[in-house]
Amino acid sequence: MSKVVFINAFAGKSKDKQKPFNKVTVADVKDDGTVRVVDLFTDGGAVLSNQDALRFGDVVKPSYRESDIPGGRPSLTGLEVIQTSPYNQN
């Protein structure tokens, strides 16, 4: 069973049109050891409710909202922490 690992998140505004965006980077780790790094975006640049609490290495379960545009990308709506990161233990 593959797992999704949180890497980081960045909220900002686009250079040209100054539209807000929120980019969340995760790693999709497959059972065979292959890893695919993916950038996910929220709708309208919304910040996730637990975004400040997420730490590098947290195993998460993403949730999405389907696009209103046929064939469009779904928007990230949340990341539920399944297992806390082993890298941020005090």
Buried (B, 14 or more C-beta within 10 A) or exposed (E): EEBBBBBEBEBEEEEEEEEEBBBBBBBBBEEEEEEEEEEBBBBEBBEBEEBEEBEEBBBBEBEBEEEEEEEEEBBBBBBEBEEEBEEEEE
